[in-house]
């Protein structure tokens, strides 16, 4: 799991689906106004990715809930 800046090749203008063969994006009509993409490494060739309104908070919550121990 990680975040990256969105560009044309990584979904900035894609509302749904994929422009990059390694990522799958759910429907998000506000994605063109966002800058950060969160990618989940689930061990598959195609990784789910999404663009939350508050990426830092989402990453914090995901890290809290996926810590081992």
C-alpha positions, 0 to 999 in steps of 0.5 A: 500500500502506498501513495503516489502523485497522479498523472495522465498515465496513472489516472488523473483524467480517468473517472473509472477503469484504467489507463495504466495496466497495473491499476484499477480505479473505481468510479470517482467523478472528482478524481480530475481535481485530486492529486494523490492516488493510493494503490493497494498491493493485494498480490495480484497483477492488477492493483486496486487504486483510489483517490480519497479526499484526504489521502494522508488520513486514509493512509494513517487509518490503513496503517493502523488497521493493518499492523501485525501484532 
